[in-house]
Amino acid sequence: MSENKISRESAELQIQEMFDYFLLDKEDIANEEGEEVLNTVMNMLTRGIQKGLLEITTEDGLKVTQHLKQEIDGISKIEYIDKVAKAKIAMGTSKSKNAQLRMNEFMSTLGDVPVQVLAKMQGADLTIFGRVALVFSMV
């Protein structure tokens, strides 16, 4: 496995910044199973940050940048910004019954990328995308 670009502590601080931005707290999780899922998500996001595949900043509002391992249709990075309300409206008006497609539409709005790009993700890119989507969907 490749060498880490960022320390675990620095990566965890970035994740905590995102949680603080949304006022999310592990203490709000009602059961052990939910807390375990959240810990798994946080660990996967931490590894993504450490490997340089994910970057979280909150200086000018929340921005989560996913650096793709595999370029898709000329796109090498996606910047998801805090447009959660707009994205939830888009997801709510979706005619699709498919939960994955609705989540892709939600994240497409946040990242300002076509749904087709998100649907082509594989491997680590897909894993990171899924975990970022879970955090945004908690808001």
C-alpha positions, -999 to +999 in steps of 0.1 A: +000+000+000+013+035-008+028+058+018+005+082+036+007+118+025-010+132+057-008+120+093-038+103+108-042+131+134-043+157+106-068+136+087-090+132+118-089+170+123-103+175+088-131+151+094-139+168+128-140+202+110-167+188+087-187+173+116-184+206+135-195+226+104-228+206+104-230+203+142-228+165+139-217+145+169-212+108+175-231+113+208-263+120+187-263+084+174-290+066+192-276+030+191-244+011+191-250-002+156-253+034+142-222+044+161-203+015+147-213+024+112-202+060+118-168+049+131-163+028+100-172+058+078-149+080+097-120+055+094-125+051+056-126+089+052-095+092+073-076+067+051-088+086+020-074+119+034-042+102+044-037+089+009-044+123-007-077+112-023-098+135-001-095+170+013-119+188+036-117+226+042-141+250+060-124+284+055-150+297+030-178+273+038-175+236+035-157+221+006-149+184+003-125+177-026-123+141-039-092+136-060-100+107-083-076+078-087-090+072-122-100+101-143-136+099-156-147+117-187-119+142-183-127+148-146-099+142-121-114+158-090-149+167-077-155+195-052-186+189-032-198+221-015-225+227+010-256+229-011-274+203+009-308+220+010-308+224-028-295+188-033-322+174-010-349+192-030-334+177-062-334+143-046-369+147-033-382+156-067-365+127-084-388+103-101-364+074-096-374+046-072-337+034-072-321+046-039-286+046-054-296+067-084-313+092-060-281+094-039-261+099-071-285+128-081-280+143-046-242+142-048-243+153-084-259+185-072-233+190-044-204+183-068-218+200-099-210+170-120-232+148-142-247+118-126-231+096-153-197+105-140-206+093-105-221+061-119-187+053-135-167+054-103-149+022-092-127+010-064-113+035-039-131+064-058-165+047-053-157+038-016-148+074-008-178+088-027-202+065-008-188+076+026-189+113+017-225+108+006-234+092+039-221+122+058-239+147+036-271+127+039-269+129+077-275+166+076 
